[in-house]
Amino acid sequence: MTDRLEVDAAVAKIKKYASRESGDTVEMIERPHGGISIVVADGQRSGRSAKVISNIVVRKAISLLAEGVRDGAAARATHDYLHLQRGGKVSAEFFIVSVDLVTHTLVVSRNARCPVLLRHSDAFVWFDDEADAIGIYRHTKPAINEMALVADMTLLVFTDGVWSAGGPSDARIDLQRLLTQIDPDDAGPAQAVADAVLEEALRLDAGRPRDDATVLA
């Protein structure tokens, strides 16, 4: 019998309070040699100008991944493209998450202040190496983490509207506690997890998001 791999991916997002449009963009693509990649970008500032930036970033990254470019190289090339197009004057926080069926690994490429949280059963690992946003500094490169695909693995990617919810205080979001509470067996549907994280961020911001907020589970 052939081993069966199931990937359950979901997104929950909301725009900044009183803003007309979210500056975050998320897209998914099938990898040419098997698997999927999901790209998340948070454009500088918020609203329409941020949306334009995040769209530029996501479109470029998706086109490179579709051509078979490896994730790290695609992240660097996307940075170079944004830097060239906008003269190093605008930035975007940027993630590529890939389920690679060639290497049978989960690959996370990150250019952001926000960390990424990985859960496997009762163990939690933070991917939080320093990684500058793309678009500003000439030699920016991504922080890359790669791990073997195993059962009951949950990954959380989120933008600054989630990570900074509640402001600079002890009231900030506690994702490990929240995941343990809402999904004790680490087997819940991704949409329920993403929705619960976004709902908690909104609660901490008293229903008025301080920034565009996106969760990928």
C-alpha positions in Angstrom: 0.0 0.0 0.0 1.3 3.5 -0.9 1.7 5.9 2.0 -0.9 8.6 2.0 0.0 12.3 2.6 -2.7 14.7 3.5 -2.0 18.5 3.8 -4.7 20.6 5.3 -4.0 24.3 4.7 -6.2 27.3 5.6 -6.0 31.1 5.9 -7.8 33.6 8.0 -7.3 37.3 7.6 -8.7 40.7 8.3 -7.8 44.3 7.4 -6.6 47.0 9.7 -9.4 48.8 11.5 -10.8 51.7 9.4 -8.7 50.6 6.4 -10.4 50.0 3.1 -8.2 47.1 2.0 -5.8 44.6 3.6 -2.1 45.0 2.7 -1.5 41.2 3.2 -1.6 38.8 0.2 -1.6 35.0 0.2 -1.4 32.6 -2.8 -0.8 28.9 -3.2 0.7 27.0 -6.2 1.4 23.4 -7.0 5.1 22.7 -7.3 6.2 21.4 -10.7 7.8 18.2 -9.3 5.2 17.6 -6.6 3.8 19.3 -3.5 2.6 22.8 -2.8 4.0 26.2 -1.9 2.1 29.0 -0.1 3.4 32.5 -0.2 2.4 35.1 2.4 3.4 38.8 2.0 2.8 41.8 4.3 3.4 45.1 2.4 4.8 48.1 4.1 2.2 50.2 6.0 -1.4 49.3 5.3 -4.3 49.8 2.8 -4.0 50.1 -1.0 -0.3 51.1 -1.1 0.6 48.0 1.0 -1.6 45.8 -1.1 0.3 46.9 -4.3 3.6 46.0 -2.7 2.4 42.6 -1.4 0.9 41.7 -4.8 4.2 42.5 -6.5 6.0 40.2 -4.1 3.6 37.3 -4.2 3.3 37.4 -8.0 7.0 37.3 -8.5 7.6 34.5 -6.0 4.8 32.4 -7.4 6.1 32.7 -10.9 9.6 31.6 -9.9 8.3 28.7 -7.9 6.2 27.6 -10.8 9.3 27.5 -12.9 11.0 25.1 -10.5 13.2 27.6 -8.8 14.2 26.5 -5.3 12.6 28.3 -2.4 15.7 30.1 -1.1 16.7 31.2 -4.5 13.1 32.4 -5.2 13.1 34.4 -2.0 16.4 36.1 -2.9 15.2 36.8 -6.4 11.9 38.3 -5.1 13.9 40.6 -2.8 16.1 41.7 -5.7 13.0 42.4 -7.9 11.3 44.5 -5.3 14.5 46.3 -4.5 15.0 47.1 -8.2 11.4 48.1 -8.9 11.1 50.4 -5.9 14.6 51.6 -5.6 15.1 50.2 -2.1 12.4 52.5 -0.6 9.7 50.0 0.3 9.7 46.8 2.2 7.6 43.7 2.7 7.6 40.9 5.2 7.6 37.6 3.3 7.2 33.9 3.9 7.3 30.8 1.6 6.0 27.6 3.1 6.5 24.5 0.9 5.5 20.8 1.2 8.2 19.3 -1.1 7.4 15.8 -2.3 10.9 15.4 -3.9 12.7 15.8 -0.6 9.7 14.8 1.6 10.3 17.9 3.7 8.5 20.9 5.0 10.5 24.0 4.0 9.9 27.5 5.6 11.6 30.5 4.1 11.2 33.7 6.2 12.0 37.4 5.8 10.1 38.9 8.7 10.2 40.0 12.3 7.4 37.7 13.1 8.5 34.2 14.0 6.9 30.9 12.7 5.6 28.3 15.2 5.9 24.6 14.5 4.0 22.0 16.7 4.5 18.3 16.7 2.3 16.6 19.4 3.3 18.3 22.6 6.5 19.8 21.3 6.7 23.4 20.1 9.6 24.9 18.1 9.9 28.6 17.2 11.7 29.6 13.9 12.9 33.0 15.0 16.3 33.6 13.5 16.9 37.2 12.6 15.7 37.9 9.1 15.2 41.3 7.5 12.2 42.2 5.5 12.8 42.2 1.7 13.2 45.3 -0.5 15.5 47.6 1.5 18.9 46.2 2.1 20.8 45.0 -0.9 22.2 41.7 0.4 19.0 40.5 2.3 18.6 36.8 2.5 15.9 34.5 4.0 16.1 32.4 7.2 15.3 28.9 6.0 14.2 25.9 8.1 13.7 22.4 6.6 12.3 19.4 8.4 11.1 15.9 7.5 7.4 15.5 6.9 5.8 13.6 9.7 2.2 13.0 10.9 0.4 15.4 13.2 2.5 18.4 12.4 1.0 21.9 12.7 2.7 25.0 11.3 1.5 28.6 12.1 2.6 31.6 9.9 1.2 35.0 10.8 1.8 38.6 10.0 2.4 41.5 12.4 -1.2 42.2 13.0 -1.4 38.9 14.9 2.0 39.0 16.6 1.6 42.6 17.9 -2.1 42.2 18.9 -2.7 43.6 22.3 0.2 46.1 22.1 3.6 46.0 23.9 2.3 44.3 27.1 1.9 41.0 28.8 -1.5 40.8 27.1 0.1 39.7 23.8 -1.0 36.5 22.1 0.1 33.2 23.7 0.0 30.9 20.7 1.4 27.8 22.5 -1.3 28.0 25.2 -4.0 28.8 22.6 -3.1 25.8 20.3 -3.0 23.4 23.3 -6.4 24.7 24.4 -8.2 24.6 21.0 -6.5 21.6 19.5 -5.3 19.3 22.4 -4.6 16.3 20.1 -2.8 18.3 17.4 -5.2 16.9 14.9 -7.9 19.6 14.4 -8.8 21.1 11.0 -6.6 23.9 9.8 -9.4 26.3 9.2 -10.6 26.0 12.8 -7.0 26.6 14.0 -6.5 29.7 11.8 -9.9 31.1 12.7 -9.2 30.7 16.4 -5.9 32.4 16.2 -7.3 35.4 14.3 -10.3 35.6 16.8 -7.8 35.7 19.7 -5.8 38.5 18.0 -9.0 40.5 17.5 -10.0 40.0 21.1 -6.7 41.4 22.3 -7.2 44.4 20.0 -10.8 44.9 21.4 -12.3 44.2 18.0 -10.3 46.9 16.2 -7.2 45.4 14.5 -4.2 47.6 14.9 -2.7 46.2 11.7 -3.6 43.9 8.8 -3.7 40.4 10.3 -3.2 37.1 8.4 -2.9 33.6 9.8 -1.8 30.6 7.7 -2.3 27.2 9.4 
